[in-house]
Every structure is written in C-alpha cells, then in structure tokens.
Amino acid sequence: MKIIKRTESPFRDTPGGMVLVATRVASQPPQFPPIEFVHDDQKVEEIELGPTGSLYSFTIVHPGKEKQPYGLAMVDFAPGVRAFGRLLFGTEAPAIGSRLRVVPFALPDGTPDYAFQE
C-alpha cells in the first residue's frame, strides 16, 4: 500500500470569497486542517468551509515589548468543523458568536496564509 502526501492548499479563493478546505475520509467527520497523508486507494472528499463562520473563542497574544499583540481565534463552520487561525481586528475585538470572514493574510516571511476578520 502506497502513502501519498497531499499538497493542495488548505485555503482558496472562490467567487463568493476565500474559503478553507477541510477533508473527509470514508465515514469519518470532516477535519481542518485537511488530512495530509492518505493511502493511494483512499477516497478523500474536499469540503469548503466559509466564506464566513461564527467566532467560538479567541485570545490576544502579547509577544513582548518589541512586537505588536495579535489575535488567535477558533471559528465554527458548517458542517460542524472548528478552525484555528489568526484573528484580525481594529481597536476592539469581536464578540463571541460574531460572523467572521476568511481573508487573505501573509505571514512575516511573505508566505500566503488565511486569517479571520469581522
């Protein structure tokens, strides 16, 4: 049996907005981030999450005097998948239960990523 590493991005742009990509294998529940390794004979179903979800929880990280604080969030999406990622906000953090969009975000090294924003 051969093991295959999936290389697809866990997010993509769609006409309706940016979405996250979860995966489901057999009768297992969907998961995000998507499954990374599969057997070559396994059927992997991709499920788009978003472009909006509901804020489940968040925290503000204070990394030190020289760096700006930033937010991290857990966001609930249909069909029952909870995703973790950077939370972008202005002067006031969103309330629990707020609708958040998946938006493009660049990591400090320029690598494309995603974040959540009201």
N, CA, C and O atoms as a GROMACS GRO file, in nm:
protein
  472
    1MET      N    1   0.085  -0.117   0.000
    1MET     CA    2   0.000   0.000   0.000
    1MET      C    3   0.090   0.124   0.000
    1MET      O    4   0.184   0.134   0.079
    2LYS      N    5   0.060   0.216  -0.088
    2LYS     CA    6   0.139   0.336  -0.105
    2LYS      C    7   0.075   0.453  -0.029
    2LYS      O    8  -0.046   0.471  -0.032
    3ILE      N    9   0.159   0.532   0.040
    3ILE     CA   10   0.112   0.652   0.112
    3ILE      C   11   0.142   0.773   0.024
    3ILE      O   12   0.251   0.788  -0.030
    4ILE      N   13   0.042   0.859   0.010
    4ILE     CA   14   0.056   0.979  -0.073
    4ILE      C   15   0.042   1.102   0.016
    4ILE      O   16  -0.046   1.110   0.101
    5LYS      N   17   0.131   1.199  -0.005
    5LYS     CA   18   0.122   1.326   0.067
    5LYS      C   19   0.041   1.423  -0.017
    5LYS      O   20   0.073   1.449  -0.133
    6ARG      N   21  -0.066   1.476   0.042
    6ARG     CA   22  -0.147   1.576  -0.028
    6ARG      C   23  -0.075   1.709  -0.021
    6ARG      O   24  -0.022   1.746   0.084
    7THR      N   25  -0.072   1.782  -0.131
    7THR     CA   26   0.000   1.908  -0.137
    7THR      C   27  -0.092   2.027  -0.165
    7THR      O   28  -0.044   2.140  -0.180
    8GLU      N   29  -0.222   2.004  -0.173
    8GLU     CA   30  -0.315   2.112  -0.200
    8GLU      C   31  -0.318   2.211  -0.084
    8GLU      O   32  -0.296   2.174   0.031
    9SER      N   33  -0.345   2.336  -0.116
    9SER     CA   34  -0.352   2.442  -0.014
    9SER      C   35  -0.476   2.422   0.074
    9SER      O   36  -0.579   2.375   0.026
   10PRO      N   37  -0.466   2.458   0.203
   10PRO     CA   38  -0.583   2.446   0.291
   10PRO      C   39  -0.680   2.564   0.279
   10PRO      O   40  -0.774   2.574   0.358
   11PHE      N   41  -0.658   2.653   0.182
   11PHE     CA   42  -0.749   2.766   0.159
   11PHE      C   43  -0.746   2.798   0.010
   11PHE      O   44  -0.649   2.767  -0.060
   12ARG      N   45  -0.854   2.861  -0.038
   12ARG     CA   46  -0.861   2.901  -0.179
   12ARG      C   47  -0.959   3.016  -0.196
   12ARG      O   48  -1.049   3.035  -0.116
   13ASP      N   49  -0.938   3.091  -0.304
   13ASP     CA   50  -1.031   3.196  -0.341
   13ASP      C   51  -1.142   3.136  -0.426
   13ASP      O   52  -1.116   3.053  -0.512
   14THR      N   53  -1.265   3.179  -0.400
   14THR     CA   54  -1.380   3.138  -0.480
   14THR      C   55  -1.455   3.265  -0.519
   14THR      O   56  -1.429   3.372  -0.464
   15PRO      N   57  -1.548   3.256  -0.614
   15PRO     CA   58  -1.626   3.375  -0.649
   15PRO      C   59  -1.701   3.435  -0.529
   15PRO      O   60  -1.725   3.555  -0.526
   16GLY      N   61  -1.737   3.352  -0.429
   16GLY     CA   62  -1.808   3.400  -0.311
   16GLY      C   63  -1.718   3.452  -0.200
   16GLY      O   64  -1.767   3.504  -0.100
   17GLY      N   65  -1.586   3.438  -0.215
   17GLY     CA   66  -1.492   3.480  -0.112
   17GLY      C   67  -1.393   3.368  -0.082
   17GLY      O   68  -1.404   3.258  -0.135
   18MET      N   69  -1.299   3.397   0.004
   18MET     CA   70  -1.198   3.299   0.042
   18MET      C   71  -1.261   3.193   0.131
   18MET      O   72  -1.344   3.224   0.216
   19VAL      N   73  -1.223   3.066   0.111
   19VAL     CA   74  -1.274   2.956   0.191
   19VAL      C   75  -1.158   2.869   0.240
   19VAL      O   76  -1.050   2.869   0.180
   20LEU      N   77  -1.182   2.797   0.348
   20LEU     CA   78  -1.088   2.696   0.395
   20LEU      C   79  -1.129   2.563   0.334
   20LEU      O   80  -1.245   2.545   0.297
   21VAL      N   81  -1.036   2.470   0.322
   21VAL     CA   82  -1.064   2.340   0.262
   21VAL      C   83  -1.043   2.233   0.367
   21VAL      O   84  -0.930   2.206   0.408
   22ALA      N   85  -1.152   2.171   0.411
   22ALA     CA   86  -1.145   2.058   0.503
   22ALA      C   87  -1.148   1.930   0.419
   22ALA      O   88  -1.180   1.934   0.300
   23THR      N   89  -1.117   1.818   0.482
   23THR     CA   90  -1.126   1.689   0.412
   23THR      C   91  -1.203   1.590   0.497
   23THR      O   92  -1.210   1.599   0.620
   24ARG      N   93  -1.261   1.493   0.427
   24ARG     CA   94  -1.330   1.382   0.494
   24ARG      C   95  -1.284   1.254   0.424
   24ARG      O   96  -1.279   1.247   0.301
   25VAL      N   97  -1.249   1.154   0.504
   25VAL     CA   98  -1.209   1.024   0.453
   25VAL      C   99  -1.310   0.922   0.502
   25VAL      O  100  -1.339   0.914   0.622
   26ALA      N  101  -1.364   0.844   0.410
   26ALA     CA  102  -1.464   0.740   0.440
   26ALA      C  103  -1.580   0.799   0.520
   26ALA      O  104  -1.637   0.900   0.481
   27SER      N  105  -1.614   0.737   0.632
   27SER     CA  106  -1.728   0.783   0.711
   27SER      C  107  -1.684   0.869   0.829
   27SER      O  108  -1.762   0.895   0.920
   28GLN      N  109  -1.560   0.914   0.828
   28GLN     CA  110  -1.508   0.999   0.936
   28GLN      C  111  -1.566   1.140   0.924
   28GLN      O  112  -1.605   1.181   0.814
   29PRO      N  113  -1.573   1.215   1.035
   29PRO     CA  114  -1.619   1.354   1.024
   29PRO      C  115  -1.515   1.438   0.950
   29PRO      O  116  -1.397   1.404   0.948
   30PRO      N  117  -1.558   1.549   0.890
   30PRO     CA  118  -1.462   1.636   0.822
   30PRO      C  119  -1.362   1.696   0.920
   30PRO      O  120  -1.393   1.714   1.038
   31GLN      N  121  -1.243   1.726   0.871
   31GLN     CA  122  -1.140   1.782   0.959
   31GLN      C  123  -1.065   1.895   0.890
   31GLN      O  124  -1.043   1.894   0.769
   32PHE      N  125  -1.026   1.992   0.972
   32PHE     CA  126  -0.941   2.102   0.927
   32PHE      C  127  -0.834   2.123   1.033
   32PHE      O  128  -0.868   2.127   1.151
   33PRO      N  129  -0.707   2.136   0.996
   33PRO     CA  130  -0.657   2.138   0.860
   33PRO      C  131  -0.681   2.005   0.790
   33PRO      O  132  -0.703   1.903   0.855
   34PRO      N  133  -0.677   2.005   0.656
   34PRO     CA  134  -0.707   1.884   0.582
   34PRO      C  135  -0.606   1.774   0.609
   34PRO      O  136  -0.492   1.799   0.648
   35ILE      N  137  -0.650   1.652   0.589
   35ILE     CA  138  -0.564   1.537   0.608
   35ILE      C  139  -0.442   1.552   0.516
   35ILE      O  140  -0.455   1.593   0.401
   36GLU      N  141  -0.324   1.519   0.567
   36GLU     CA  142  -0.201   1.540   0.491
   36GLU      C  143  -0.155   1.415   0.417
   36GLU      O  144  -0.110   1.424   0.303
   37PHE      N  145  -0.167   1.298   0.480
   37PHE     CA  146  -0.122   1.174   0.418
   37PHE      C  147  -0.240   1.079   0.403
   37PHE      O  148  -0.319   1.062   0.495
   38VAL      N  149  -0.251   1.018   0.285
   38VAL     CA  150  -0.358   0.921   0.259
   38VAL      C  151  -0.300   0.800   0.188
   38VAL      O  152  -0.194   0.807   0.126
   39HIS      N  153  -0.370   0.688   0.200
   39HIS     CA  154  -0.334   0.570   0.122
   39HIS      C  155  -0.379   0.596  -0.021
   39HIS      O  156  -0.479   0.664  -0.044
   40ASP      N  157  -0.306   0.542  -0.116
   40ASP     CA  158  -0.335   0.572  -0.257
   40ASP      C  159  -0.474   0.527  -0.300
   40ASP      O  160  -0.526   0.576  -0.401
   41ASP      N  161  -0.536   0.435  -0.226
   41ASP     CA  162  -0.670   0.388  -0.264
   41ASP      C  163  -0.782   0.455  -0.183
   41ASP      O  164  -0.899   0.424  -0.203
   42GLN      N  165  -0.748   0.547  -0.092
   42GLN     CA  166  -0.849   0.616  -0.013
   42GLN      C  167  -0.913   0.728  -0.092
   42GLN      O  168  -0.846   0.803  -0.161
   43LYS      N  169  -1.045   0.737  -0.081
   43LYS     CA  170  -1.117   0.848  -0.143
   43LYS      C  171  -1.122   0.961  -0.042
   43LYS      O  172  -1.172   0.943   0.069
   44VAL      N  173  -1.071   1.077  -0.081
   44VAL     CA  174  -1.069   1.195   0.005
   44VAL      C  175  -1.165   1.298  -0.053
   44VAL      O  176  -1.150   1.341  -0.167
   45GLU      N  177  -1.263   1.335   0.027
   45GLU     CA  178  -1.361   1.436  -0.015
   45GLU      C  179  -1.318   1.571   0.041
   45GLU      O  180  -1.291   1.584   0.160
   46GLU      N  181  -1.312   1.672  -0.046
   46GLU     CA  182  -1.281   1.808  -0.002
   46GLU      C  183  -1.411   1.881   0.029
   46GLU      O  184  -1.509   1.870  -0.045
   47ILE      N  185  -1.413   1.956   0.140
   47ILE     CA  186  -1.531   2.030   0.182
   47ILE      C  187  -1.489   2.175   0.204
   47ILE      O  188  -1.399   2.202   0.283
   48GLU      N  189  -1.555   2.267   0.134
   48GLU     CA  190  -1.523   2.409   0.151
   48GLU      C  191  -1.592   2.463   0.276
   48GLU      O  192  -1.711   2.441   0.296
   49LEU      N  193  -1.516   2.533   0.359
   49LEU     CA  194  -1.567   2.597   0.481
   49LEU      C  195  -1.566   2.748   0.458
   49LEU      O  196  -1.463   2.805   0.426
   50GLY      N  197  -1.680   2.810   0.476
   50GLY     CA  198  -1.685   2.955   0.462
   50GLY      C  199  -1.765   2.996   0.342
   50GLY      O  200  -1.836   2.914   0.284
   51PRO      N  201  -1.755   3.120   0.305
   51PRO     CA  202  -1.653   3.217   0.343
   51PRO      C  203  -1.672   3.280   0.481
   51PRO      O  204  -1.586   3.358   0.524
   52THR      N  205  -1.782   3.248   0.552
   52THR     CA  206  -1.799   3.304   0.687
   52THR      C  207  -1.822   3.192   0.787
   52THR      O  208  -1.871   3.084   0.754
   53GLY      N  209  -1.785   3.221   0.911
   53GLY     CA  210  -1.807   3.130   1.022
   53GLY      C  211  -1.842   3.209   1.146
   53GLY      O  212  -1.850   3.331   1.142
   54SER      N  213  -1.864   3.138   1.256
   54SER     CA  214  -1.905   3.201   1.382
   54SER      C  215  -1.791   3.192   1.483
   54SER      O  216  -1.735   3.084   1.506
   55LEU      N  217  -1.756   3.305   1.544
   55LEU     CA  218  -1.646   3.309   1.642
   55LEU      C  219  -1.683   3.227   1.765
   55LEU      O  220  -1.780   3.258   1.834
   56TYR      N  221  -1.606   3.122   1.792
   56TYR     CA  222  -1.627   3.036   1.908
   56TYR      C  223  -1.546   3.086   2.028
   56TYR      O  224  -1.598   3.093   2.140
   57SER      N  225  -1.420   3.121   2.005
   57SER     CA  226  -1.332   3.165   2.112
   57SER      C  227  -1.214   3.240   2.052
   57SER      O  228  -1.182   3.221   1.934
   58PHE      N  229  -1.148   3.323   2.132
   58PHE     CA  230  -1.028   3.390   2.084
   58PHE      C  231  -0.940   3.429   2.203
   58PHE      O  232  -0.984   3.428   2.318
   59THR      N  233  -0.816   3.462   2.171
   59THR     CA  234  -0.723   3.513   2.270
   59THR      C  235  -0.636   3.619   2.204
   59THR      O  236  -0.618   3.619   2.082
   60ILE      N  237  -0.583   3.708   2.285
   60ILE     CA  238  -0.489   3.808   2.237
   60ILE      C  239  -0.351   3.771   2.291
   60ILE      O  240  -0.333   3.757   2.412
   61VAL      N  241  -0.255   3.755   2.202
   61VAL     CA  242  -0.119   3.718   2.240
   61VAL      C  243  -0.035   3.846   2.249
   61VAL      O  244  -0.036   3.928   2.157
   62HIS      N  245   0.036   3.861   2.360
   62HIS     CA  246   0.126   3.974   2.382
   62HIS      C  247   0.269   3.919   2.381
   62HIS      O  248   0.319   3.875   2.484
   63PRO      N  249   0.336   3.921   2.262
   63PRO     CA  250   0.465   3.853   2.250
   63PRO      C  251   0.585   3.924   2.313
   63PRO      O  252   0.692   3.864   2.323
   64GLY      N  253   0.571   4.047   2.354
   64GLY     CA  254   0.684   4.118   2.415
   64GLY      C  255   0.682   4.265   2.381
   64GLY      O  256   0.597   4.312   2.305
   65LYS      N  257   0.776   4.337   2.439
   65LYS     CA  258   0.780   4.483   2.423
   65LYS      C  259   0.804   4.527   2.279
   65LYS      O  260   0.748   4.628   2.236
   66GLU      N  261   0.885   4.455   2.205
   66GLU     CA  262   0.921   4.497   2.069
   66GLU      C  263   0.821   4.452   1.963
   66GLU      O  264   0.831   4.495   1.848
   67LYS      N  265   0.724   4.368   1.998
   67LYS     CA  266   0.631   4.315   1.899
   67LYS      C  267   0.488   4.353   1.935
   67LYS      O  268   0.452   4.366   2.052
   68GLN      N  269   0.408   4.371   1.831
   68GLN     CA  270   0.267   4.407   1.850
   68GLN      C  271   0.185   4.286   1.894
   68GLN      O  272   0.214   4.174   1.852
   69PRO      N  273   0.083   4.306   1.978
   69PRO     CA  274  -0.008   4.197   2.012
   69PRO      C  275  -0.085   4.152   1.888
   69PRO      O  276  -0.103   4.230   1.794
   70TYR      N  277  -0.130   4.028   1.889
   70TYR     CA  278  -0.210   3.976   1.778
   70TYR      C  279  -0.314   3.880   1.834
   70TYR      O  280  -0.300   3.828   1.945
   71GLY      N  281  -0.418   3.856   1.755
   71GLY     CA  282  -0.526   3.768   1.798
   71GLY      C  283  -0.520   3.632   1.731
   71GLY      O  284  -0.475   3.619   1.618
   72LEU      N  285  -0.568   3.531   1.804
   72LEU     CA  286  -0.587   3.396   1.752
   72LEU      C  287  -0.730   3.356   1.783
   72LEU      O  288  -0.783   3.389   1.889
   73ALA      N  289  -0.794   3.284   1.690
   73ALA     CA  290  -0.935   3.252   1.707
   73ALA      C  291  -0.968   3.108   1.670
   73ALA      O  292  -0.898   3.046   1.589
   74MET      N  293  -1.074   3.058   1.730
   74MET     CA  294  -1.138   2.932   1.690
   74MET      C  295  -1.272   2.973   1.630
   74MET      O  296  -1.351   3.042   1.694
   75VAL      N  297  -1.297   2.930   1.507
   75VAL     CA  298  -1.417   2.969   1.434
   75VAL      C  299  -1.492   2.845   1.390
   75VAL      O  300  -1.433   2.752   1.334
   76ASP      N  301  -1.622   2.843   1.415
   76ASP     CA  302  -1.709   2.730   1.378
   76ASP      C  303  -1.766   2.750   1.239
   76ASP      O  304  -1.814   2.858   1.204
   77PHE      N  305  -1.761   2.643   1.159
   77PHE     CA  306  -1.816   2.642   1.024
   77PHE      C  307  -1.911   2.524   1.010
   77PHE      O  308  -1.894   2.420   1.075
   78ALA      N  309  -2.013   2.540   0.923
   78ALA     CA  310  -2.094   2.425   0.884
   78ALA      C  311  -2.003   2.343   0.794
   78ALA      O  312  -1.936   2.403   0.710
   79PRO      N  313  -1.998   2.216   0.803
   79PRO     CA  314  -2.079   2.118   0.873
   79PRO      C  315  -2.018   2.070   1.004
   79PRO      O  316  -1.984   1.952   1.015
   80GLY      N  317  -2.003   2.155   1.101
   80GLY     CA  318  -1.953   2.114   1.231
   80GLY      C  319  -1.802   2.106   1.241
   80GLY      O  320  -1.750   2.023   1.315
   81VAL      N  321  -1.731   2.191   1.169
   81VAL     CA  322  -1.585   2.194   1.173
   81VAL      C  323  -1.540   2.323   1.241
   81VAL      O  324  -1.590   2.431   1.210
   82ARG      N  325  -1.448   2.310   1.333
   82ARG     CA  326  -1.391   2.426   1.403
   82ARG      C  327  -1.249   2.446   1.353
   82ARG      O  328  -1.168   2.353   1.352
   83ALA      N  329  -1.217   2.570   1.309
   83ALA     CA  330  -1.085   2.600   1.254
   83ALA      C  331  -1.015   2.704   1.342
   83ALA      O  332  -1.079   2.787   1.405
   84PHE      N  333  -0.883   2.696   1.344
   84PHE     CA  334  -0.798   2.784   1.423
   84PHE      C  335  -0.720   2.874   1.328
   84PHE      O  336  -0.676   2.829   1.222
   85GLY      N  337  -0.702   3.000   1.365
   85GLY     CA  338  -0.621   3.088   1.280
   85GLY      C  339  -0.606   3.226   1.341
   85GLY      O  340  -0.657   3.254   1.450
   86ARG      N  341  -0.534   3.311   1.270
   86ARG     CA  342  -0.509   3.448   1.311
   86ARG      C  343  -0.641   3.526   1.308
   86ARG      O  344  -0.722   3.508   1.217
   87LEU      N  345  -0.660   3.613   1.408
   87LEU     CA  346  -0.778   3.699   1.416
   87LEU      C  347  -0.734   3.842   1.391
   87LEU      O  348  -0.650   3.896   1.465
   88LEU      N  349  -0.789   3.905   1.288
   88LEU     CA  350  -0.758   4.044   1.256
   88LEU      C  351  -0.871   4.132   1.306
   88LEU      O  352  -0.988   4.103   1.281
   89PHE      N  353  -0.836   4.240   1.378
   89PHE     CA  354  -0.939   4.331   1.428
   89PHE      C  355  -0.874   4.467   1.452
   89PHE      O  356  -0.752   4.479   1.460
   90GLY      N  357  -0.960   4.568   1.464
   90GLY     CA  358  -0.911   4.704   1.487
   90GLY      C  359  -0.886   4.728   1.635
   90GLY      O  360  -0.809   4.655   1.698
   91THR      N  361  -0.950   4.830   1.690
   91THR     CA  362  -0.928   4.865   1.830
   91THR      C  363  -1.008   4.778   1.926
   91THR      O  364  -0.974   4.768   2.044
   92GLU      N  365  -1.113   4.715   1.876
   92GLU     CA  366  -1.199   4.633   1.962
   92GLU      C  367  -1.215   4.493   1.904
   92GLU      O  368  -1.249   4.478   1.787
   93ALA      N  369  -1.191   4.392   1.987
   93ALA     CA  370  -1.206   4.254   1.941
   93ALA      C  371  -1.355   4.222   1.921
   93ALA      O  372  -1.440   4.280   1.988
   94PRO      N  373  -1.387   4.131   1.829
   94PRO     CA  374  -1.527   4.096   1.805
   94PRO      C  375  -1.585   4.016   1.923
   94PRO      O  376  -1.511   3.958   2.002
   95ALA      N  377  -1.716   4.014   1.932
   95ALA     CA  378  -1.786   3.939   2.037
   95ALA      C  379  -1.796   3.792   1.998
   95ALA      O  380  -1.803   3.758   1.880
   96ILE      N  381  -1.798   3.706   2.098
   96ILE     CA  382  -1.821   3.564   2.074
   96ILE      C  383  -1.953   3.549   1.999
   96ILE      O  384  -2.052   3.614   2.033
   97GLY      N  385  -1.954   3.465   1.897
   97GLY     CA  386  -2.072   3.446   1.815
   97GLY      C  387  -2.076   3.535   1.692
   97GLY      O  388  -2.161   3.515   1.605
   98SER      N  389  -1.985   3.633   1.683
   98SER     CA  390  -1.981   3.722   1.566
   98SER      C  391  -1.952   3.642   1.440
   98SER      O  392  -1.885   3.539   1.444
   99ARG      N  393  -2.004   3.690   1.329
   99ARG     CA  394  -1.975   3.630   1.199
   99ARG      C  395  -1.841   3.684   1.150
   99ARG      O  396  -1.822   3.806   1.143
  100LEU      N  397  -1.750   3.594   1.117
  100LEU     CA  398  -1.618   3.633   1.068
  100LEU      C  399  -1.598   3.578   0.927
  100LEU      O  400  -1.649   3.472   0.893
  101ARG      N  401  -1.524   3.653   0.846
  101ARG     CA  402  -1.490   3.610   0.710
  101ARG      C  403  -1.350   3.552   0.709
  101ARG      O  404  -1.264   3.591   0.788
  102VAL      N  405  -1.328   3.458   0.618
  102VAL     CA  406  -1.194   3.410   0.590
  102VAL      C  407  -1.132   3.510   0.493
  102VAL      O  408  -1.191   3.539   0.388
  103VAL      N  409  -1.014   3.564   0.527
  103VAL     CA  410  -0.950   3.665   0.443
  103VAL      C  411  -0.804   3.627   0.417
  103VAL      O  412  -0.745   3.552   0.495
  104PRO      N  413  -0.746   3.678   0.308
  104PRO     CA  414  -0.604   3.652   0.282
  104PRO      C  415  -0.517   3.719   0.388
  104PRO      O  416  -0.552   3.825   0.440
  105PHE      N  417  -0.404   3.658   0.418
  105PHE     CA  418  -0.311   3.709   0.517
  105PHE      C  419  -0.172   3.660   0.477
  105PHE      O  420  -0.158   3.548   0.427
  106ALA      N  421  -0.071   3.741   0.496
  106ALA     CA  422   0.067   3.700   0.466
  106ALA      C  423   0.143   3.684   0.597
  106ALA      O  424   0.139   3.771   0.684
  107LEU      N  425   0.212   3.573   0.611
  107LEU     CA  426   0.299   3.550   0.727
  107LEU      C  427   0.418   3.646   0.719
  107LEU      O  428   0.443   3.703   0.613
  108PRO      N  429   0.491   3.665   0.830
  108PRO     CA  430   0.604   3.758   0.829
  108PRO      C  431   0.705   3.733   0.717
  108PRO      O  432   0.769   3.827   0.669
  109ASP      N  433   0.721   3.608   0.675
  109ASP     CA  434   0.816   3.579   0.567
  109ASP      C  435   0.755   3.593   0.428
  109ASP      O  436   0.820   3.564   0.328
  110GLY      N  437   0.628   3.638   0.422
  110GLY     CA  438   0.561   3.659   0.294
  110GLY      C  439   0.479   3.541   0.245
  110GLY      O  440   0.412   3.551   0.143
  111THR      N  441   0.484   3.429   0.316
  111THR     CA  442   0.407   3.312   0.276
  111THR      C  443   0.258   3.341   0.284
  111THR      O  444   0.210   3.391   0.386
  112PRO      N  445   0.182   3.312   0.176
  112PRO     CA  446   0.038   3.334   0.180
  112PRO      C  447  -0.029   3.245   0.285
  112PRO      O  448   0.007   3.128   0.300
  113ASP      N  449  -0.126   3.300   0.355
  113ASP     CA  450  -0.200   3.227   0.457
  113ASP      C  451  -0.341   3.285   0.462
  113ASP      O  452  -0.380   3.362   0.374
  114TYR      N  453  -0.417   3.247   0.563
  114TYR     CA  454  -0.552   3.297   0.582
  114TYR      C  455  -0.562   3.355   0.722
  114TYR      O  456  -0.478   3.329   0.808
  115ALA      N  457  -0.666   3.435   0.745
  115ALA     CA  458  -0.698   3.488   0.877
  115ALA      C  459  -0.849   3.505   0.884
  115ALA      O  460  -0.920   3.484   0.785
  116PHE      N  461  -0.897   3.543   1.002
  116PHE     CA  462  -1.040   3.569   1.022
  116PHE      C  463  -1.058   3.716   1.055
  116PHE      O  464  -0.979   3.775   1.129
  117GLN      N  465  -1.164   3.776   0.998
  117GLN     CA  466  -1.190   3.918   1.020
  117GLN      C  467  -1.341   3.943   1.016
  117GLN      O  468  -1.414   3.879   0.941
  118GLU      N  469  -1.387   4.038   1.100
  118GLU     CA  470  -1.529   4.073   1.103
  118GLU      C  471  -1.571   4.143   0.977
  118GLU      O  472  -1.688   4.180   0.963
   0.00000   0.00000   0.00000
